[in-house]
Every structure is written in structure tokens, then in C-alpha cells.
Amino acid sequence: MTFKGSPHFTHRQNDRIGVLVTNLGTPDAPTPTALRRYLKEFLWDPRVVETPRPLWWLILNGVILNIRPRRSAKAYATVFTDEGSPLLFHTRRQAHAITEELKARGHHNLVVDFAMRYGNPSIPSVLQNMFDQGVRKLLVLPLYPQYSASTTASTFDAISADFVRRRMIPELRFITQYHDYEPFINAAAARIRDHWQTHGRADKLMFSYHGIPKRYLLNGDPYHCECHKTSRLIAQALGLQASEHMTTFQSRFGREEWLKPYTDHTLQAMPAQGIKSVQVFCPGFSADCLETIEEIGEENKEYFMHAGGERYEYITALNDRPEHISALADLLQLHMSGWHEAEPDDQRQPRAMALGADK
């Protein structure tokens, strides 16, 4: 085996701290070809679909990848912009805003970057770029407030797989969740209050999270519990009674049972129960994407209104709102505690070359 190094490294470089923020990923373009490539990578991950590989290979390659890319491409075409997919440009903006916030707090020697678990920019390519800049301590923040093996653990898998082939392994810290982190809860509550100030309140506030198969919960995944805790804490921060909000789960596929109640079924049933207006917020999505803009903002709105609803509003994700960036910077500073940011050392290269180094 050949181990990867940092070909651009020189002893002029000072050791630096790196902050890598990650999110799920996005196709490169809203086309069937790009969607097929993206979905093949995403759905083949055993963390995402826990089905025996031979059987799943037949289903994925024989059925899903022959049908779903074209359908998904049409949906993605409705949300793509000149900057690319919303998840891509929102994550890029978040990384930039985090950089500026940490600089304002006195952290001038950090390398902050972002990567996607699936698609581009890929984790291996971004890691290589960070190590080429002298990163020797790495803090990874997957932008999933609630832990799940299918998201957070999969990101750790990708980091670990890259490290297997590296000669130099950095000191590593990995943030697994922040579902009950007070600054995050406060940022979410502030987003909802801002919406209320402009639009008023509805009969019900719905917290909708991405679903996972129920058997993942039964096998020990804490995601379900962490989602409900996030909802409870946001509701408390807003002063809501239990009857004024609820938690549901969206974005399921396949025939097996997923976490319930389902967002779409719940919205379809609400008007008959006397709930004529609803506002939906998605605390598990750090940035707007297909699942929030198209699925929640459009598709589920149609379900509710067609069933007799009168008013439906999607409250956009935290994205790069100042309160969110401040909360993430707080979280990063907390986890960087004890790491010293090295001062420039102009004698490092001469000392190394005196010992035989060539650059």
C-alpha cells in the first residue's frame, strides 16, 4: 500500500488548526446522469441502507437507478440556481461566515473549509487541501444537530477511510451532535419568532425531521429521542404549550415502517381535525435543500391545502443567519478548547534543513 502525504508541504509551514464542516451532499447538476452518479454513491452506503449487500445491489442497480434519477432530476431542477444547489451554496456561505466569525473572535490562524459526504466537494479532496496548508489538528463538525448512524456516523466513516491511506494523521476531534446545545436552540427559537413577527402565528407549529426506518431506532439509534428533545427545548424557549406544537418525520422511501407520525399524512389529516393553519420548521436541517424547499415548502403544502387547509407556511432553515453562525462558532470554540494556535516560526525551515530536509 502507498500512503498519501502532502506534496506541497514545506518546513516553512506552521502547524495549523483545521475546521471542517460537512453536510450530506448534492448532485453536480439537475440531470439524470448527475443524479444517477450521486444516488449510486449515497444509496450504496451501508449506513444509509442497512440491507444485505447482494440483495440491495440487485434492487439498487436493477430498479432504483433506472427509475429514480429522472424523477429526482426534475425535482432538483426546480431548486437549482446559478450558484448550484441550495445545500451547496448555503453550506459554502456558512463556512465563509464561520471563518469571519472566528477571525472576529481572534482566531486568525485557522483553516476553515466545507465538504460533502456524497458528491462534491468531496471529503478526501478537501482534507488534502487542508493538510497541504499545514493542518495538523482537525475539528470536524457534521451539520446534523441530531445524531444518526446514517448521517453522522457515515461522515466519520468517510473521514476514517481517508485516514487509512494517509501517512500523517492529524489530531482529530469530531462533534457527533448538538441537538440540545443552548445557543443552537436559541437560534432556532429566534428564527421562528422572526417569522411570527412578520406573519403572525398559526393554529399549530410543526417540527418536521428527516425520517429513518423504525428498525434503526429499535436497534439503538438515538436519533428519534434527540429530535423530540430538540422540539421540546425549542417549544420551551418559545413558551409553547404541548397542544401548540408537534413533531413529525418526512422523506421516507420504500415499503418498511419509518419513524412516525409521517409529516405528509399528518398534514393531510389536520384540516378535518379543525387545524386550518400550520407553520412548519425543520430543526434537523441546518441549511435549506431539496427536502425543505420542494418537499416541505411545496409538496406538503399542496397536501394540506387540498385537504381543506387555509394557511400554510414553511419557516426557512437557519442557513447563515447571524444567530446560527454565532451558535456554531460557540460550539467550535468549545471543542477546540486546549488546542494552541501556533505562532509563526521563521526558524523552523532553517532548523529542518540543517537536519537534512530538502524544503
C-alpha positions in Angstrom: 0.0 0.0 0.0 1.1 3.5 -0.8 0.3 6.1 1.8 -0.7 9.6 0.8 1.4 12.6 2.0 1.2 16.3 1.5 3.2 17.0 -1.7 3.0 20.8 -1.2 4.3 20.6 2.4 7.4 22.6 3.3 9.0 23.3 6.7 8.2 26.9 6.2 4.6 26.0 7.1 3.5 26.3 10.7 1.1 23.7 12.2 -2.4 24.9 11.9 -5.8 24.0 13.3 -8.4 23.0 10.7 -12.2 23.2 11.0 -14.1 21.1 8.5 -17.9 21.5 8.3 -19.7 18.8 6.3 -23.2 18.2 5.1 -24.9 15.4 3.2 -24.3 16.3 -0.4 -25.9 17.2 -3.7 -25.7 16.2 -7.3 -23.4 18.3 -9.5 -26.3 19.2 -11.8 -30.1 18.6 -12.0 -29.7 16.0 -14.7 -30.4 12.2 -14.8 -26.8 11.4 -15.3 -25.6 13.5 -12.3 -28.4 12.2 -10.2 -27.6 8.6 -11.0 -24.0 9.2 -10.0 -25.0 10.9 -6.8 -27.7 8.4 -5.8 -25.4 5.5 -6.5 -22.8 6.8 -4.0 -25.4 7.8 -1.5 -27.7 4.8 -1.5 -24.8 2.3 -1.7 -23.6 3.4 1.7 -24.4 0.6 4.2 -25.0 3.3 6.9 -27.9 4.7 4.8 -29.5 1.4 3.7 -28.9 -1.4 6.2 -29.8 -4.3 3.8 -27.7 -7.3 2.9 -25.4 -6.1 0.1 -26.1 -8.7 -2.6 -29.9 -8.2 -2.3 -29.5 -4.4 -2.2 -27.1 -4.4 -5.2 -29.8 -6.0 -7.3 -32.5 -3.6 -6.1 -30.4 -0.5 -6.4 -28.8 -1.2 -9.8 -31.8 -3.2 -11.3 -34.6 -0.9 -10.2 -33.9 2.3 -8.3 -31.1 3.7 -10.5 -33.1 3.0 -13.6 -36.2 5.0 -12.3 -35.3 7.5 -9.6 -32.6 9.6 -11.3 -35.0 11.0 -13.9 -37.7 11.8 -11.3 -35.2 13.3 -8.9 -33.7 15.4 -11.6 -37.0 17.1 -12.3 -37.3 18.0 -8.6 -33.8 19.3 -8.3 -34.3 21.4 -11.4 -36.9 23.4 -9.5 -34.4 24.4 -6.8 -31.1 24.8 -8.6 -29.8 28.3 -9.1 -26.8 29.9 -10.8 -24.8 29.1 -7.6 -25.8 25.4 -7.8 -28.0 23.5 -5.4 -29.2 25.3 -2.3 -27.4 22.9 0.0 -24.2 23.6 -1.7 -24.3 27.4 -1.7 -25.8 27.6 1.8 -23.0 25.4 3.2 -20.4 27.4 1.4 -21.9 30.6 2.9 -21.9 29.0 6.3 -18.3 28.1 6.1 -17.3 31.6 5.0 -19.4 33.1 7.8 -17.9 30.8 10.4 -14.4 31.8 9.2 -15.2 35.5 9.6 -16.9 35.0 13.0 -13.9 33.1 14.3 -11.5 35.7 13.0 -13.5 38.4 14.8 -13.0 36.3 17.9 -9.2 36.3 17.5 -8.7 33.0 15.6 -6.5 34.2 12.7 -4.5 31.0 12.0 -7.4 28.6 11.3 -8.1 26.8 8.1 -11.9 26.5 7.7 -13.4 24.6 4.8 -16.5 22.5 3.9 -17.1 19.2 2.2 -20.0 17.0 1.3 -20.3 13.4 2.4 -21.6 12.4 -1.1 -20.7 14.4 -4.3 -18.5 17.5 -4.4 -16.5 19.0 -2.9 -15.6 15.6 -1.6 -14.2 14.9 1.8 -10.8 13.4 0.5 -10.2 16.4 -1.8 -10.9 19.0 0.9 -8.9 17.1 3.5 -5.9 17.0 1.1 -6.2 20.8 0.6 -6.3 21.4 4.3 -3.3 19.2 5.1 -1.4 20.9 2.3 -2.0 24.2 4.2 -0.4 22.7 7.3 -3.4 21.5 9.2 -2.2 19.1 12.0 -5.2 19.4 14.3 -8.6 18.8 12.8 -12.0 19.5 14.2 -14.9 18.1 12.2 -18.5 19.4 12.5 -21.1 17.5 10.6 -24.0 19.9 10.3 -26.6 17.4 11.7 -27.8 18.6 15.1 -29.3 15.2 15.9 -27.0 12.1 15.7 -27.9 9.3 13.4 -25.8 6.4 12.2 -27.0 7.1 8.7 -25.6 10.7 8.7 -23.1 11.5 11.5 -21.5 8.0 11.7 -21.3 7.8 7.9 -19.3 11.1 7.9 -16.9 9.6 10.5 -16.6 6.5 8.2 -15.6 8.7 5.3 -13.0 10.6 7.4 -11.6 7.3 8.7 -11.5 5.8 5.3 -9.4 8.7 4.1 -7.1 8.4 7.1 -6.4 4.7 6.4 -4.3 5.7 3.4 -2.6 8.7 5.0 1.0 8.7 6.3 0.4 11.7 8.7 -2.8 11.5 10.8 -3.8 14.8 12.5 -5.1 15.1 16.0 -8.8 14.6 15.5 -11.9 15.9 17.3 -15.3 15.0 15.9 -18.6 16.6 17.0 -21.3 13.9 17.0 -24.4 16.0 17.9 -25.6 19.4 19.2 -29.3 18.7 19.4 -29.7 20.3 22.9 -26.9 22.9 22.7 -28.4 26.0 24.1 -27.1 28.5 21.6 -28.5 26.3 18.8 -31.9 26.1 20.5 -31.9 29.8 21.0 -31.0 30.4 17.3 -33.9 28.2 16.2 -36.4 29.9 18.5 -35.2 33.3 17.3 -35.8 32.2 13.7 -39.4 31.2 14.5 -40.0 34.4 16.5 -38.8 36.5 13.5 -41.3 34.7 11.3 -44.1 35.3 13.8 -43.3 39.0 13.9 -43.9 39.2 10.2 -46.7 36.7 9.6 -48.3 36.1 12.9 -48.8 32.6 14.5 -50.8 29.6 13.1 -53.0 27.1 14.8 -50.1 24.6 15.0 -46.3 24.7 14.8 -45.0 21.5 13.3 -41.4 20.4 13.7 -40.5 18.1 10.8 -37.4 16.0 10.7 -35.9 13.7 8.1 -37.1 10.2 8.8 -35.2 6.9 9.2 -36.5 3.3 9.3 -38.1 2.4 12.6 -35.8 -0.6 13.0 -32.8 1.8 13.2 -34.4 3.2 16.4 -35.2 -0.3 17.7 -31.5 -1.2 17.1 -30.3 1.6 19.3 -30.1 4.7 17.1 -30.7 7.8 19.3 -32.0 10.0 16.5 -35.7 9.7 17.4 -35.1 10.7 21.0 -32.8 13.6 20.1 -35.3 15.0 17.6 -38.0 15.0 20.3 -35.7 16.7 22.7 -34.8 19.4 20.2 -38.5 20.0 19.6 -39.3 20.2 23.4 -36.4 22.6 24.1 -37.4 25.0 21.2 -41.0 24.9 22.3 -40.0 25.7 25.8 -37.9 28.6 24.6 -40.9 29.9 22.7 -43.2 29.4 25.7 -45.5 27.0 23.8 -47.9 24.5 25.4 -47.8 20.9 24.3 -51.0 21.3 22.3 -49.5 24.1 20.2 -46.7 22.1 18.5 -45.9 18.6 17.3 -43.0 16.5 15.9 -43.3 14.6 12.6 -40.9 12.8 10.2 -40.6 13.3 6.4 -38.7 12.0 3.4 -39.3 8.2 3.7 -39.0 5.8 0.8 -39.5 2.1 0.4 -42.2 -0.1 2.0 -41.0 -0.7 5.5 -42.2 1.4 8.5 -40.3 4.6 9.3 -40.4 6.9 12.3 -44.0 8.2 12.8 -46.0 10.3 12.7 -45.4 10.9 9.0 -45.3 14.6 8.0 -47.4 14.2 4.9 -50.1 12.0 6.5 -50.3 14.4 9.5 -50.8 17.4 7.3 -53.5 15.7 5.2 -55.4 14.9 8.4 -55.2 18.3 10.1 -58.0 20.2 8.4 -60.6 17.6 9.3 -59.4 18.0 12.9 -60.1 21.7 12.8 -56.5 22.8 12.3 -56.8 25.2 9.4 -53.4 27.0 9.6 -50.0 25.4 10.2 -46.3 26.6 10.2 -43.6 24.1 9.5 -40.0 24.4 10.8 -37.3 21.7 10.2 -34.8 21.8 13.1 -32.8 18.9 11.7 -31.8 20.7 8.6 -29.0 23.2 9.1 -29.5 24.5 5.6 -32.3 24.7 3.1 -32.2 21.9 0.5 -34.5 19.9 -1.8 -36.2 18.3 1.2 -37.1 21.6 2.8 -37.7 23.8 -0.3 -39.5 21.4 -2.5 -40.8 18.7 -0.2 -41.9 20.8 2.7 -42.4 24.2 1.0 -44.3 22.9 -2.0 -45.4 19.3 -2.0 -46.6 19.1 1.6 -48.3 22.5 1.3 -50.4 21.0 -1.5 -51.4 18.1 0.6 -52.5 20.4 3.4 -54.4 22.9 1.2 -56.0 20.2 -0.9 -57.3 18.6 2.3 -59.1 21.8 3.3 -56.3 23.8 5.0 -56.5 27.6 4.7 -52.9 28.8 5.5 -49.6 27.0 5.3 -46.1 28.5 5.8 -42.7 26.9 5.7 -40.2 28.7 8.1 -36.9 28.6 6.3 -33.8 26.9 7.8 -31.2 28.7 9.9 -28.7 28.8 6.9 -26.2 31.6 7.5 -28.3 33.7 9.9 -26.1 35.5 12.4 -27.6 33.7 15.4 -26.9 30.4 13.8 -23.3 31.2 12.8 -22.7 32.6 16.3 -24.0 29.3 17.8 -21.8 27.2 15.5 -18.8 29.3 16.4 -19.5 28.9 20.1 -19.7 25.1 19.6 -16.4 25.0 17.6 -14.6 27.1 20.2 -15.9 24.8 22.9 -14.5 21.8 21.2 -11.2 23.5 20.3 -10.6 24.2 23.9 -7.0 23.4 24.9 -5.7 23.4 21.3 -2.9 26.0 21.0 -2.8 28.0 17.8 0.9 28.1 16.8 2.6 31.4 16.3 4.7 31.9 13.1 8.2 30.4 13.5 10.6 31.7 10.8 13.4 29.5 12.2 11.5 26.2 11.6 12.7 25.7 8.0 16.4 26.5 8.7 16.4 24.1 11.6 14.8 21.4 9.5 17.2 21.9 6.5 20.2 21.8 8.9 19.0 18.3 9.8 18.8 17.2 6.2 15.3 18.3 5.0 15.2 19.5 1.4 12.4 22.1 1.6 
